[in-house]
């Protein structure tokens, strides 16, 4: 699903101050009281990539919010009656009372079919035989933000505007997150060492087109939407929603872990290449002292990290006790703690609340401890992570603290070797258990309407464990003493998802339509293709004088006066177009068209001569791939790689390496960023469906028809219901 290399991008952006004050957000509630009611306890703010937290100091803003709340309360009975009436009318036309969509991210049809034949997925096999099973067409490219956006809107990317995890700003050539734009408060007041915003920021979701649950809401039908990617910031509709992909951690990144260690003999403690940072601790007798950095405090004119101090005391039995934020936490080597709530003080009476888990590696002879990224505390959210805002609080009060980050599983701590495979599996299993509790609660409470929940576990496990089952992978772990156990991990995850389907089926009735689906399949990622290196080799990209290659990211060291095309992100290639890019040299129209056609011709069927294999199956123009008003926002070329290949890590972040092809030696060894025909998803249902090439865009129209709501004309998808379905 979400390539955690994006974590590196935004973590680096934060560290380099490329996104400084532009991502600052606002705390809309003043002080959180420990014993207050849920509505009093909410601090609503936003933390974006590289962002901090800001305080609303404007009386007018508070007064306006109070007046708005009063008007909403005053008109609520009328709106409730009208919505209920419309909902009753729609449900009279409905074929079922409830539609349940269970998303199993990354479930691969080839593996599913193999495992069903082996008899280890009995519930999916039964569902397919009594209802229906089909391979499900996915998007160009088959990336999770693209595919899930097409799922929710029923439209191709040219209509919903999500083409990749990131896009580039054509005026700066720097990467930007593709789904959210943050504009800072326009007015600020400086008082000595403090800087107080006097207006609110703008937080704009960039996914276009309405998701089908908003259309249901307009018809008065309630929906529960749990952890569907690209629902951040949360939609406002008749229903409840917990956001997923691109929800940041409390520090404003897409996931930054922290690793605590004593000062070594080698000198200064430095940051890791990707995903996190190393913090030095101090030892005195049997105690270790350290500080955990939190969000940048923008209430200060000089931006500095807030922090929480801790002390760890070792015990004779090898365990330890950590004292942090007035809490005592037991540490057992090799075991995660429960979620630990941490308040980060920003000013008198103002705190940002987060939660994390600690993993003590060892206390003696040298201290080592891993800390997960700091999640936004759902019980005291400092930003809108759900709709309504109290929904995250309801879930926390009902089931306890839970992961809120869009990328909850910390893949890069495993890639960096800071946690082992077993520790990563425990993370994934725990998050899966949290999600399962939410899902079954929603099934119990949503008797009419739609319920959608996405489980990320299959995607994360296949990304990180494919190397154990692929003997042709350059990072195949044949000699690993735990390899036999890890070779079964993917298989075991599929079995657990099948058990989830079985438990879901037990809660179904004749008035519920069930869809079990994935957004794409999975394949090995053995070799990376450095697109910028290829463009350099063939004269389409030119580096500055004396630079033969560039290990600097974000398209640095490129001579834009001579560069006609460049690559950034996972999807494709951009033309350096006049009037669009800041230093564009290729004129729009015929010159650009000829260049795109030339590049498509040369890249389609690109051979990896070192391996004697085809690396790129097909390259097409964005105009051939998409339709709609936002095609111009897409990369100009979209690339569909062959099995075993993907864009290289370096090319994705705008580097230009010395060679076009390279082995992928990362733990991240499975992927789906290839040609969509090679990685379809799966679709199971308890209904008999039209099996003529179902596509992920069809789920929205099908849900609408089942619940008696007309499909809007802009949707590309079609209903999958047979004319005599289930009669």
N, C-alpha and C positions, 0 to 999 in steps of 0.2 A: 504494500500500500504506500504510505508516505515514506519516501526515501529519506532516511535520517540525515543524509548529507545536507538537507535543507537546514537542519539544526546548526551545522557548521556555518552555513551562509549567514544566518541571522545572528548567531553567536559572535561571529567575526565582525559583522556590521555594528553590533553593540560595542565590541571592544575597541573598534577603530573610530567610534563616534561618527559614523557615516549616517546614522539615523538618530541624531541627538534629541533635541527638544521637539522635533516634529511628531514624535510619538508619545508625548506626555499626555496623560489622561486625568480624569477628574474624579475625586471622591465626592459623591453626591449626598451621602449621609455623614454627619459629623462624627460622632463618637459611638463606638460599639460598647454596650454594657453587657457584662457577662451574663446577667440574669434577666435580660430583657426578653420581650416577646419576639417571635420570628420577624415580624415586619419592622420592629424597632432595631433589630440586630443587623439589618442589611446595610452594608456599605456598598454602594453601586459605583464602580469606577471601571476604567478600562486600562489594561496594560498591554501595549503592543510591542512588536520587536524593538528592542533597545529602549524600552519605555520605563518611566517611573510612575509615580502616583502624585497627583496634585489635589489641592484642597479648594473647594468652592468657598470663596469668601464673599460672594455677592448676595446681599439680602434679597434683591429682586429675583434672583434665580430661585431662592428658597420659597419666596412668596408665590412666584409663578407656579412652582411645583405643587404647593398647597392648594391653590385655586384650581389647578388642573385636576388634582385628586378629588376635590369637592364636586366638580362638575361631572366627573366620571361616576362618582357615587350617586349623584342626583339622577343621572340618566340611566343607571344600570338596570333598574327594573324594566324600563321600556325596551332597552336593547336586548335583554335576556328574553323577554316575551317574543320579540320579533325574530330573534335567532332561533328560538325553540320552534316557532311556527314554521319557519323555512326548513329547519332540520326535519320536522315531522313530514312535511310535504315531500322532501327528497327521499326520505326513508320509505315512503309509500311506493316509490318507484324502484327502490333498491331490490336487488336479488338476494342479498344477505344482510344481516344486521351488523356484521363486523368483518373487517379485512385485517389480517395479521401478516406482516412481511418480516420475516426473520432473515437478516443479512449476515452471511458468513463470509467475510471478506477474504478473497483470494482462493476460495475452494476450487480446485482444479478438476475439470470433467474427466480427464484421463485417469487421474488417481481415484476419483469417486467411482468411476465405472470399474476399475480394477478391484478396488476394495469391496464394492457391492458383489462382484463376482466371487470374491473370496469369502463372502458371508459375514464380514465384520462391520457392515453398515446396514443392519437389518431394518432400522426405522426409515432410512432414506429409500431403501429398496422397496419396502412396503408402500411408502408414500408414492413413489413413482409408478408402481404397478397398479395400485388402486385409483390413483389420480392421473398424474402425468409427470414426465421427466423430459427435458430438452436441454441441449447446450444453448447458452444464451449469448448472443452477439454483444460485443463490447464496443468501446469508442476508439477513435483516432485521437491521440494515442491512448492506450489502455492504462492510464494512470488513475489512481483512486479519486482525486479531486475532480477530474474530468468525467469519469464514469458515474460517480455518485451524483454529480450535478445533473447529468443527463437522466439518471434514474428519477430524481426528484422533480425535474421540470418537464420530462417527456420530450426533450428537444436536443438537437445536436449542439456542439460547442459554439457554433456560429451564432446561436440564439441566446445561450446562457453566459458566454464570455469567459469561461474557465478552460484554458488550454494546457495548463501545466501547474506545478506547485508554485513556481515563480514566473515572473515576467521581467522585462527590463524596462527601465525608464528611458525612452529614446532621447531625452534631453541630456541625460547624465551617463547613459550606458550602464548604470548600476542596477543590481537585481532588486525587485520589490515583490512582496508576497502578492499573489494573484487574486486573492479573494477578499481582501480587506484594505481599505484606505483610511488612514487616520490623519486628521487635521487638528493641529493644536489650538488651544484657546487663543483667541485673537487679542484679548486684553489681559494684562498682568500688572500687578502692583508689587513694587519692590519696597520692602521695609527692612532696612539694615541688611542682615544676613538672610532674610527670608524673601521668597518670591511667591506671591499668591495669585493664582489665576482668578479673573473676575468674570469669565464667561466659560461656557462649556465647549469641549472639543466636538468635532464631528467624527462619527464612527460609521463609515459606509461599507456595507457588504457589497462586493462587486459582482457577485453572481446575479445575472439577470434572468428574466422569466420567472413566473410564479411556480413554486413547488406545488404539487398536487394537494398537500394538506392545507395550503392557504385557500385553494379553490373549494375544497370541502368545507372549510370554515366559513367562507362567504355564503355557502348553501346551508349553514347552520349545523354542520356535522363536526363533531368533536374528534380530535386526533391526539395521540400520544406519540411523540417522536423522540427516540432515545439514541444519542450518539451516532447520528447519521453524518458522515463527513460533509464539510462545507455548509454547516449550519451556524457558523460563527461570523458576526454576532448573531444571536438567536433571532429567528423570525417572530413577528408578531401576528398571531392568528388565533382562531378559536380552538384552543387546545393547550397542551403543555409540551415543552421541549427542553432537552438537555443537550447543549452544543458539543461538538466534537472537533474534528480536524481544524488546526490552527488556533485553538485555544492555547494561549501561552502559559508558561509557568509564571510564578510570582515575580521573577526577575525580568520578565518581558521577552524571553527567548522561547524558542520552540523546544527547549529541554536542555538545561545545563546542570550536569551532576557536579558534585564536589567530592574530592578525595583528600582526606586528611592524613598527613604523614609527618614524621620527624625530619629535621634537617639532616640530610645525608652528607657523606664525605665528598660528593661530587659538586657541591655548591648550591646555588640558588634553586629553589623550587619553582618550577615554571608551569605554564598551562599545557594542557594536552593539545594535540593537533586538532581534534574535533570533539565537540560535545560536552566539554567540562573544564574544570580547573583544579589544580592541586594547591592546597592550603597548608602552610607549615603550622605545626602545633609545638607547644612548649611542655617539657616534662620537668616535674619537681617531685622527688621521692616517688610515691606510688600514684601520683596524679598527673593527668595530662590536661592542659588548658588550650582552648582554641576558640575561634569565632567563625560563625557561619554567615557569609555575606547574603544579604537580602536584596530587595529592590533598590534602585537608585532613588534617593530622596530629593524630589524636585522642589520641595518647599524651601530648600536652601539655594542661595544664589550660586554657591559652589557645589556642584553635583557630586555627591559621595554616596557609596553604598550604605544602606542601613545594615545592621548586623545584630546577631544574637550570640552571646558568649555561652560557653559550656565548660564543664569540668568532668573528666572521666576518672574514676577511682577503680584501680584494679583489685581483684579479689584473689585469694589463695587458690580457689578452684578453677582459675583461668577465666572466669567471667569478669564483668566489670559493671559499674553503675555510673550512669551519666546524669548529671544535674544540669538542667537547662530550662530556662524560662519558668522557674518555680516548680518544675516537675522532676521526678526521679524515674529514670528509664533503665531497665535492666538490659545489659548487652551480653549476648552469648555469641562467641565466635562462630561464624558461619551461618547465623540465623538473623533474619530481618526482625527489627522491632515492629510493633504495630505502628499505625500512623501517629506521628507526634505533632501536635498543634504548636505553632510558633508565632508569637506576635512580634512584628518588627515596628519599633517606635519611630514615627516620623516627626511628631511634634507632641506637645502636651495634650494628652487625651485623644490623640490620633494614631492609630495603629493599622498596619496592613497584616492580615492574618493569612498564614500559609500552613501547609502540612507536608511532611516528608517522612521517609523511613530511613533508618540507619542500619548498616551492616558492618559489624566489627570484624575485621579480618584477623587482627591479632593485637594483643596488648603488650606482650613481651616476645622477643627482646626489643623490638621496635614497634611503635604504635602505627597501625594502619586502619582506617575506617572509611567506608564509602557512604555517601549520602545521596539519595535520589534527588532529581530536580524537585524544587519546592513548588508543590501544587497550590493553586488557589483554594483556600478552605471553603468548601461549599456551604458550610454553616454560617460563614461570615464573608461572603463573596465581595471582593473589592472591585468587581467588574461584572457586567451582565453575562453570565455563562448559561443562563436558562431563561425560558419564558413560561409563565411570569417569573419575575426575579426571585420570588419566594419558593419556586419549585425546587431549586437546588437545596434550599434549606429543609424543605419537607423531606426530601430523600435522605439528607444527612441525619435528621432527627429520627427517621424511621429505621435506617439501617446502619447508622454510624458514618464516620468519615470514609471518603472514597476518592479515587483518582479523578481529577478534573482536566488534566492536560489533554490536548488533542492527540499527542503522541505519548501515551502513558507508559508504554514499555520502553525502557532505556536501552536501545540497541547499541549505542556507541560506547557505553561502559563495558559491554561485552567485547566489542571490536577492539577497544583499547586494552583489554586483558585485565581490567580492574575487578570485574566479577567473572565467575566462570559460568558455564552453560547451566549448571544446576541452579545457581542463583537467578539467572535470567528466567528459567522455567518457573521458578517460584513466583517471580514478579508477574509473569503472564497468567499463571493459574489464579493468583489472587485477584487480579484485575478482571479476569473472566468471571470469577465468583461474584464480585461486586455487580457486574453487568447483569448476571443471571438473576440476582435478587431484584434489581430494578425492573427487569423485563417481566418476571412473573407477577410482581406487584401491579404493573400496568395492565397485564391481562386480567387480573382480578378486578381492577377498578374501571377499566374501559370496556363496558359491555356492548356499546353501540359505537360505530365509527371505525377509525383506523388506528392500528398500533404498528409502529415500525421500530425495530431495534437492530443495530449492527454490532456484531462481535468481531473484534480485530485479531483475535488470537491466531487463527490459521495463517493470516498474512504475515504476522511477525515471526512466527515459528518457521515458516518456509523461507523467509528472507535469511534467517540466521543459521538454519540447520541443514540446508540443502547440500552443503559440502560433505556431509556425513554419508549421504546416500548416492552421490554421484562420483563414481570412480574416475570419470574423465575430468573432474574439476581440478584446476591447478592447486587448490587448497584442500584437496581430499584428505580427510583425517584417518588414514588407514592405520597408523601406528598408535593412535590415541588409545590408552587403556580403557577409556569410557566410550570408545567409538561404537561398540555394539549397542550400548544403551542409547546413544544419541542417534543411531541410524533408525531407531524405532520412534523417535520423537514426533516426526511428521505424521506417521501412521497413527500414533496414539492421539494426536490432536484431532484427526478426522474421526476417530472413534468417540472422543468426548463430544464433538459437535453432533454426531449421530445420536448420542444419548440425550443431548439438549433437544434435538428434534423429537425424540420419543417422549420426553417430559412435556413438550409443547403440545403434541398430539393428544395427550391425556386431558388437556385443558380445552380442547376444541369441542364444538358441538355442530349440529347440522346447519346452524345459522352463521357459521364463521367460515370464511374463505382464507386458506393458508397458502402463502408463497414462501418457499425457502430458496434463496438465490445468492449468487456471488457476483461481484462486479467485474471480475476477470479471473483467469486461471494463473498458473505459475510454471516457470521453466528455469533451468540453470542459467546463472550469469557467470560465464567462464572468462570472457575476453571483453575488454573495453575498447571502444572506438573513440579516439581523440579527434573530434570533428575539426577543431581549430588547427590541429597539426596537419590534417588533410587539406584544409583550406589554405594554409600557409605553403604547403608543398606544391600546390597547384596554382599559386599566384592570386587567389581570391582574397587572402588576408595577408597584410604586410605588417611586420613589427618595426619598431623604431630602430634607428641606426645602431649597429653593433649587438643587437639582440637576436640570437639564433633560435631561442625558445624562451618562454616565459613561465616561471613557476609562481608568478603573482596572479592572484585571482581577480575576478571582476573586470576582465578585459583590460587590465593595465598593460602598458608598453606596446599598445597597438597604434600603428600609424594610420589614423582615420582618413588622412588625405589620399591614401592609396588603397584602402581596404574596401572591397565591394560586398563582402558577406562575413558573418561571424556567428558563433554559436554560444548560447548560454541557456542553461536549464536542461531538462530531460526530453523535450519534445522535438526540437528541430533547429533550423537555421534561419537567421534574420538577414535581410538585405540592408545594407547601409544606404538607405534611401534619402534622396534630397527632399527637404521640406518636412520630413518626419524625424529622422535622426538629426542630432545637433550638428554633426559634421558629415552628413550624407553626401555621397558623390554619384549615386546611381539615380537617374531620373525616373520618376514614375511613368507608367505607360509601357511603351514597346521595349525600351532598354531593360527595364526590370523584368518584364515578361520573358524576354529572351534569356536573361541571366538565370531566372528560376528554372526554365525549361532545360537549360544547359546543365545546371547543377543536378536536377532530377535525373537526367539521362546518365550522367557520370556516376552518381551515387547508387542508383538502382542496380543491384547485382554486384556491389563492391566486394572484391575478393580479398580475403586475408591470405596472402600468398605464403606466409610462414606456416599456416595450417592447411592450406588448400581447401578452404571453406568459404562459402558466401556469408558475408557479414551483414549486409543490408539487403533485405528482401525487396523493399520498394520505397521509393521516395516520391512524394506527390506534393503538389502545390496546395496551399491552404484553400485556394479558390475551388480546387477539385475535391477537397476533403470536406468542406463545410458550406452551409448556406445560412444566411441570416444577416442581421445588421452589424454584427461584431466581428466579421471575418478579418477585417483590417487589423484587429488587435492580436491575431494569432501569429506565430512564427510563419515566415513566408514559405518554408519547406517543412513538411512533416515527415519524419523518418520511421519506417517500420523495419526493425532489425530482425535477423534470423535467430533461431533458437541458439542459445549460448552466448549471444552478443547483446550489448547495450552501450549507450553513450558512456564514455569513461568518466570516472570521478572528477578528474581534472577539467575536462571539457564542460561538465555540468556547472562548474563554478567559474567559468570564463578563463581558465588557464590554457596555455598552448604548450604542450609537451614536445619532447624531442622525437617521438615516434607516434605513428598513427594507431598501432595496435599494442596492447599490453595485457598480460595476465591479471585477472582479478584475484588478489591474494587476501582479500578481506573476509572476515567472518560472514559478512553480508554476501551470501553466495547464491541465492535464488532471487528471481525478479520477474517482472511482467512488462517491462518497458520495451516491448518488441512489437511486431506486426500484430494488429488485433485479430486477424484470422487464426493466429497460432495460439492465442490465449483466451478463448471464449470462457465465459462463466458457466454456471449451472442454474437451472430453474426447475424446481419441484413444486407441485401443487396438489391439493386434495380435489381440485377441479380438473375436468377434462379441458385442455387448452388446444388452441390452434397451433400445430407444430411447425408451420411453414416459416422457418427462420425467425424465431422470436428474438427481439432485441431489447437491450436494457431500457430503451426509451418507451417500451410498451407497458411497463409496470404501472406507470402513472395513469394512462388512459384506461387500463383494465380495472384499476382500483376505483376510478371515478364511475365507470359504468356499473360496477358491482354495487356501488352505494347510491345509484340513481342520479348522478350528476353528469351533465353534458360535458364532453371533452372540448376544450377551447380549440379553435382552428389553428393556433400557432404551434401546437404540439406536433412533432414529427411522428411520434409513436402511434400505434394502433391498438385497439382492444384485442386481447388474445382469446376472448371467449368464443367458443364455437356457437353456431346459431342454435343448436339443440343442446347446449351445454347443461349437463347436470339435470336435465329434465327427467 
